[in-house]
Amino acid sequence: MKDEINTPPLTGVYVYGLFLEGAAWSKTHSRLTESKQKILFDPMPVLHISATSSNESTVGSSKIMFYICPIYKKPKRTDRTFIATVNLRTNVTPETWTLRGCCLLCDTK
């Protein structure tokens, strides 16, 4: 959580204040899970984001599956509100979250 972080990371940045739409985040298992009924936006814990080159990508190289989740500024998803993508762990196929329209949002209004 945000209050537990006292020092900056050696590489990258810590990001907080994002919301998941179309899924929820399991804090105990650290992966995407089914969203709860009647909850549209699930707050994400602090993310440690750093850049990697395309040669260093580890997505799909192990048994852990990742969903390449887009981040948008607003709920209106266009190329003008798109920011970047992050890899989020999942225990189901990534296509499941794609079909549900799962994304991270900076603002829910």
Backbone torsions as a table, in degrees:
resi	resn	phi	psi	omega
1	MET	NA	163.3	-175.5
2	LYS	-59.0	-39.6	-176.3
3	ASP	-69.3	-20.9	-177.2
4	GLU	-83.9	-9.8	-176.5
5	ILE	-97.1	121.8	-178.0
6	ASN	-112.9	-22.4	-176.8
7	THR	-126.5	152.3	177.7
8	PRO	-73.2	157.4	178.1
9	PRO	-72.6	160.0	177.7
10	LEU	-67.1	-39.0	175.9
11	THR	-131.3	150.1	177.4
12	GLY	78.8	-159.9	-178.5
13	VAL	-140.9	158.9	170.1
14	TYR	-95.7	134.6	-179.5
15	VAL	-124.9	132.1	176.2
16	TYR	-136.8	165.0	179.9
17	GLY	96.2	9.9	178.2
18	LEU	-89.8	154.4	179.4
19	PHE	-125.4	138.2	175.6
20	LEU	-88.3	134.1	172.8
21	GLU	-118.5	132.1	179.6
22	GLY	91.4	-0.1	179.5
23	ALA	-163.1	176.9	174.2
24	ALA	-130.5	166.1	179.7
25	TRP	-110.6	124.7	176.8
26	SER	-85.8	110.8	-179.5
27	LYS	-70.6	-30.6	-179.0
28	THR	-73.6	-34.8	-178.4
29	HIS	-104.4	-7.4	-178.9
30	SER	53.1	55.5	177.9
31	ARG	-159.6	168.8	177.2
32	LEU	-68.0	145.8	177.8
33	THR	-145.9	174.4	179.0
34	GLU	-61.0	139.4	176.7
35	SER	-75.9	152.1	179.4
36	LYS	-78.4	152.9	-178.1
37	GLN	-61.7	139.5	176.4
38	LYS	65.1	13.4	174.8
39	ILE	-112.2	108.9	-176.3
40	LEU	-80.5	-38.5	-175.3
41	PHE	-125.1	122.5	-179.9
42	ASP	-106.2	124.1	-179.9
43	PRO	-66.5	139.9	178.0
44	MET	-92.5	148.2	171.8
45	PRO	-71.7	179.3	179.3
46	VAL	-62.8	132.9	177.8
47	LEU	-105.9	139.4	171.9
48	HIS	-98.7	111.1	-176.0
49	ILE	-111.4	129.1	174.4
50	SER	-143.4	156.5	-177.6
51	ALA	-87.4	149.0	172.9
52	THR	-133.7	154.4	175.8
53	SER	-79.7	162.3	-178.8
54	SER	-64.2	-22.8	178.5
55	ASN	-75.0	-22.7	-177.4
56	GLU	-93.6	1.0	-176.0
57	SER	-60.4	133.9	179.7
58	THR	-113.4	6.1	-179.2
59	VAL	-65.0	125.8	177.0
60	GLY	84.0	-3.2	-177.7
61	SER	-87.5	-9.3	178.0
62	SER	-129.5	-177.0	-178.1
63	LYS	-76.3	-14.3	177.0
64	ILE	-75.0	130.1	178.9
65	MET	-96.2	145.9	178.8
66	PHE	-126.0	141.9	171.5
67	TYR	-101.5	125.4	177.9
68	ILE	-82.1	99.1	-170.8
69	CYS	-94.5	125.2	177.3
70	PRO	-76.8	150.5	175.0
71	ILE	-114.4	129.7	178.8
72	TYR	-121.5	152.4	177.1
73	LYS	-70.2	-43.8	-174.5
74	LYS	-130.0	164.2	178.0
75	PRO	-61.8	-23.6	175.6
76	LYS	-74.7	108.7	-172.7
77	ARG	-92.0	102.1	175.9
78	THR	-133.6	174.2	177.1
79	ASP	-67.4	-19.7	178.5
80	ARG	-78.8	-23.2	-180.0
81	THR	-103.7	-1.6	178.7
82	PHE	-73.3	136.6	179.5
83	ILE	-109.2	-60.5	-175.5
84	ALA	-167.4	-173.4	173.8
85	THR	-125.4	153.1	174.2
86	VAL	-132.5	153.6	178.0
87	ASN	-95.0	120.0	179.3
88	LEU	-113.8	135.1	179.7
89	ARG	-66.6	148.4	177.0
90	THR	-150.8	155.6	176.7
91	ASN	-107.2	2.5	174.3
92	VAL	-118.2	171.5	-177.9
93	THR	-63.0	142.1	179.8
94	PRO	-58.9	-27.5	179.1
95	GLU	-61.9	-27.4	177.3
96	THR	-58.0	-45.1	-177.7
97	TRP	-76.4	-29.5	176.1
98	THR	-64.2	-45.3	180.0
99	LEU	-65.5	-27.4	178.2
100	ARG	-85.3	-6.5	179.2
101	GLY	73.6	32.6	-178.0
102	CYS	-67.3	133.0	176.8
103	CYS	-156.0	168.1	173.5
104	LEU	-103.7	139.6	-179.4
105	LEU	-123.5	141.7	174.9
106	CYS	-82.2	-30.9	-177.5
107	ASP	-138.9	138.2	-177.2
108	THR	-97.8	4.3	-178.4
109	LYS	-114.1	NA	NA
